Amino acid sequence: MNPHDVFEIDRQRKAAAEKKAKDEQIAVNAYHRLFKSEDGQIVITDLDHAFRMSQPAFEQATGYNATAAAIRDGQRGVLLYIFKQLRRPCQGDANVEVKPKVIK
């Protein structure tokens, strides 16, 4: 492998990492736009109640049911992921390409 190949591989890795970071930021911005709206807050509250976010996955009252507990834990996992995305900062609008200014 010649040195030029190493630099090309490095450039490709950096480009892939930048694209991944930009795609993740686009998603985070979308989460903020959606769930910070009035309708989004209504949906979050409804999901919280429907999937009992504040309650443990394992309930002693109904006896130990591993399948039911796993289902509840999975449902809570989706909400935890949404909340995690909303804790990440909304950094500008990653959906808009910034074009460099041309100075004549």
C-alpha positions as a LaTeX table, in Angstrom:
\begin{tabular}{lrrr}
\hline
Residue & $x$ (\AA) & $y$ (\AA) & $z$ (\AA) \\
\hline
Met1 & 0.00 & 0.00 & 0.00 \\
Asn2 & 1.47 & 3.32 & $-0.99$ \\
Pro3 & 1.25 & 6.47 & 1.18 \\
His4 & $-1.35$ & 8.00 & $-1.13$ \\
Asp5 & $-3.72$ & 5.09 & $-0.37$ \\
Val6 & $-3.35$ & 5.66 & 3.37 \\
Phe7 & $-4.28$ & 9.33 & 3.00 \\
Glu8 & $-7.24$ & 8.42 & 0.79 \\
Ile9 & $-8.51$ & 5.88 & 3.33 \\
Asp10 & $-8.12$ & 8.47 & 6.10 \\
Arg11 & $-9.99$ & 11.05 & 4.03 \\
Gln12 & $-12.82$ & 8.57 & 3.38 \\
Arg13 & $-13.07$ & 7.71 & 7.08 \\
Lys14 & $-13.23$ & 11.38 & 8.02 \\
Ala15 & $-15.89$ & 12.03 & 5.37 \\
Ala16 & $-17.95$ & 9.05 & 6.62 \\
Ala17 & $-17.64$ & 10.24 & 10.23 \\
Glu18 & $-18.69$ & 13.78 & 9.26 \\
Lys19 & $-21.69$ & 12.44 & 7.33 \\
Lys20 & $-22.72$ & 10.26 & 10.27 \\
Ala21 & $-22.41$ & 13.19 & 12.69 \\
Lys22 & $-24.42$ & 15.43 & 10.37 \\
Asp23 & $-27.12$ & 12.78 & 9.91 \\
Glu24 & $-27.33$ & 12.32 & 13.68 \\
Gln25 & $-27.64$ & 16.07 & 14.19 \\
Ile26 & $-30.38$ & 16.26 & 11.56 \\
Ala27 & $-32.28$ & 13.60 & 13.53 \\
Val28 & $-31.71$ & 15.38 & 16.86 \\
Asn29 & $-32.99$ & 18.64 & 15.38 \\
Ala30 & $-36.06$ & 16.82 & 14.07 \\
Tyr31 & $-36.73$ & 15.32 & 17.53 \\
His32 & $-36.54$ & 18.82 & 19.02 \\
Arg33 & $-38.88$ & 20.31 & 16.41 \\
Leu34 & $-41.38$ & 17.49 & 16.83 \\
Phe35 & $-41.43$ & 16.88 & 20.57 \\
Lys36 & $-40.88$ & 20.46 & 21.76 \\
Ser37 & $-44.04$ & 21.56 & 19.95 \\
Glu38 & $-47.38$ & 21.69 & 21.76 \\
Asp39 & $-48.58$ & 18.59 & 19.92 \\
Gly40 & $-45.30$ & 16.82 & 20.64 \\
Gln41 & $-45.69$ & 17.48 & 24.36 \\
Ile42 & $-49.20$ & 15.98 & 24.23 \\
Val43 & $-47.83$ & 12.88 & 22.48 \\
Ile44 & $-44.97$ & 12.50 & 25.00 \\
Thr45 & $-47.38$ & 12.76 & 27.92 \\
Asp46 & $-49.69$ & 10.20 & 26.31 \\
Leu47 & $-46.82$ & 7.79 & 25.64 \\
Asp48 & $-45.59$ & 8.26 & 29.21 \\
His49 & $-49.00$ & 7.27 & 30.57 \\
Ala50 & $-49.67$ & 4.51 & 28.05 \\
Phe51 & $-46.35$ & 2.76 & 28.61 \\
Arg52 & $-46.01$ & 3.60 & 32.33 \\
Met53 & $-42.63$ & 5.24 & 32.05 \\
Ser54 & $-42.46$ & 6.07 & 35.76 \\
Gln55 & $-43.30$ & 2.54 & 36.90 \\
Pro56 & $-40.96$ & $-0.44$ & 37.10 \\
Ala57 & $-41.03$ & $-3.04$ & 34.33 \\
Phe58 & $-41.43$ & $-5.83$ & 36.89 \\
Glu59 & $-44.68$ & $-5.75$ & 38.86 \\
Gln60 & $-45.09$ & $-7.80$ & 42.01 \\
Ala61 & $-48.88$ & $-7.37$ & 42.04 \\
Thr62 & $-49.37$ & $-9.49$ & 38.92 \\
Gly63 & $-46.70$ & $-12.03$ & 39.80 \\
Tyr64 & $-43.48$ & $-12.50$ & 37.92 \\
Asn65 & $-44.19$ & $-12.62$ & 34.20 \\
Ala66 & $-40.90$ & $-12.36$ & 32.33 \\
Thr67 & $-42.53$ & $-11.89$ & 28.93 \\
Ala68 & $-44.76$ & $-9.03$ & 30.09 \\
Ala69 & $-41.82$ & $-7.42$ & 31.89 \\
Ala70 & $-39.65$ & $-7.66$ & 28.77 \\
Ile71 & $-42.39$ & $-6.05$ & 26.66 \\
Arg72 & $-42.81$ & $-3.19$ & 29.17 \\
Asp73 & $-39.04$ & $-2.74$ & 29.33 \\
Gly74 & $-38.88$ & $-2.52$ & 25.52 \\
Gln75 & $-41.66$ & 0.07 & 25.47 \\
Arg76 & $-39.85$ & 2.11 & 28.12 \\
Gly77 & $-36.66$ & 1.79 & 26.06 \\
Val78 & $-38.24$ & 3.64 & 23.16 \\
Leu79 & $-39.28$ & 6.50 & 25.42 \\
Leu80 & $-35.85$ & 6.60 & 27.05 \\
Tyr81 & $-34.30$ & 6.90 & 23.59 \\
Ile82 & $-36.61$ & 9.82 & 22.72 \\
Phe83 & $-35.71$ & 11.56 & 25.99 \\
Lys84 & $-32.00$ & 10.93 & 25.32 \\
Gln85 & $-32.31$ & 12.57 & 21.90 \\
Leu86 & $-34.07$ & 15.56 & 23.46 \\
Arg87 & $-31.21$ & 15.99 & 25.98 \\
Arg88 & $-28.73$ & 16.35 & 23.12 \\
Pro89 & $-28.24$ & 19.96 & 21.97 \\
Cys90 & $-30.05$ & 21.29 & 18.96 \\
Gln91 & $-27.16$ & 22.87 & 17.04 \\
Gly92 & $-28.29$ & 25.11 & 14.27 \\
Asp93 & $-30.27$ & 23.72 & 11.39 \\
Ala94 & $-28.23$ & 20.82 & 10.02 \\
Asn95 & $-30.86$ & 20.45 & 7.31 \\
Val96 & $-29.55$ & 23.54 & 5.52 \\
Glu97 & $-26.35$ & 23.45 & 3.54 \\
Val98 & $-24.14$ & 26.46 & 4.19 \\
Lys99 & $-22.72$ & 27.64 & 0.91 \\
Pro100 & $-19.40$ & 29.46 & 0.99 \\
Lys101 & $-19.43$ & 33.12 & 0.02 \\
Val102 & $-17.74$ & 33.93 & $-3.26$ \\
Ile103 & $-15.64$ & 37.07 & $-3.06$ \\
Lys104 & $-15.05$ & 38.75 & $-6.39$ \\
\hline
\end{tabular}
